[in-house]
Amino acid sequence: MAKNDTKSIGMAVLGIVLVVALLGLVLLLKGSPTGKAGDEQPYAASLGGKNVNKVQCPVQCGSSRGAKEEAIMCVVDESLQGKKTYNKWDSCPGTDEMNKKCFCPVEGGF
């Protein structure tokens, strides 16, 4: 083989590598949606599971406050009563008897 043939083969291989690298970079930067929260729910339901992301807010709850363990009632905001919400400690805000902010634990959570 002549030296010129080796050079042209090397340039062809280098060109192919460059095209593949650029294509990979474009696909990497373009990105694609991998899903969103809640996509696992149909799969969980097919296995007999329940909705693991959302639970129901109660209408009201009782809690204790202070050294005497005085019982107070926390009434959940009307817009959230009986509605599904995320399972977090502050998901069901409301007001107590003294018009102070309080939180009821979600039903079926924690």
C-alpha positions in Angstrom: 0.0 0.0 0.0 1.1 3.4 -0.8 1.5 6.1 1.9 -1.3 8.1 0.2 -3.8 5.2 0.6 -3.1 4.9 4.3 -3.6 8.7 4.7 -7.0 8.6 2.9 -8.2 5.6 5.0 -7.2 7.4 8.2 -9.0 10.5 7.1 -12.2 8.5 6.3 -12.1 6.8 9.7 -11.5 10.2 11.4 -14.5 11.6 9.5 -16.8 8.8 10.6 -15.7 9.2 14.2 -16.3 13.0 14.0 -19.8 12.5 12.5 -20.7 9.9 15.2 -19.4 12.2 18.0 -21.3 15.2 16.7 -24.5 13.1 16.4 -24.1 11.9 19.9 -23.5 15.4 21.2 -26.6 16.7 19.5 -28.7 13.9 20.9 -27.3 14.4 24.4 -27.9 18.1 24.4 -31.4 17.8 22.8 -32.5 15.6 25.7 -35.9 13.9 25.9 -38.5 13.8 28.6 -38.0 10.8 30.8 -41.4 11.0 32.5 -43.0 13.0 35.2 -44.2 12.5 38.7 -47.1 10.1 38.9 -46.1 7.9 35.9 -45.6 5.0 38.2 -49.2 5.0 39.4 -50.7 2.9 36.7 -47.9 0.3 37.2 -48.5 0.4 41.0 -52.3 0.0 40.4 -51.7 -2.9 38.1 -49.9 -4.7 41.0 -52.8 -4.0 43.3 -51.1 -1.0 45.0 -52.7 2.2 46.0 -51.9 5.7 45.1 -48.5 6.2 46.8 -48.1 9.9 46.1 -51.4 11.4 47.2 -53.6 10.9 50.3 -56.7 12.5 51.6 -57.0 15.5 53.9 -59.4 15.1 56.8 -62.1 17.7 57.6 -60.7 18.3 61.1 -58.3 16.8 63.6 -57.5 17.1 67.3 -54.1 17.8 68.7 -52.6 18.8 72.0 -50.7 21.9 72.8 -49.0 23.2 75.9 -47.9 21.6 79.2 -51.4 20.7 80.3 -51.9 18.8 77.0 -54.9 21.0 76.2 -56.8 19.5 73.3 -57.6 21.8 70.4 -59.4 21.2 67.2 -57.8 22.1 63.9 -60.2 22.6 61.0 -58.7 22.1 57.6 -59.1 24.8 54.9 -62.4 24.2 53.1 -60.7 24.0 49.7 -58.7 21.0 50.9 -61.3 19.1 53.0 -61.6 15.5 51.7 -59.4 16.3 48.7 -56.3 14.3 47.6 -53.0 15.9 48.4 -49.3 15.0 48.7 -48.1 13.1 51.7 -46.2 15.8 53.6 -46.6 17.0 57.2 -47.9 20.4 56.1 -50.2 19.3 53.3 -53.4 19.9 55.1 -53.2 23.4 56.7 -56.0 24.9 58.7 -56.9 27.1 61.6 -57.5 26.2 65.3 -60.0 27.5 67.8 -57.8 30.5 68.5 -57.5 31.3 64.8 -53.9 30.2 64.6 -52.4 28.2 61.8 -52.3 24.4 62.3 -51.8 21.3 60.3 -53.7 18.0 60.3 -52.0 14.8 59.4 -53.1 13.3 56.1 -55.3 10.2 56.2 -53.4 7.1 55.2 -50.1 8.8 55.3 -47.0 8.6 57.5 
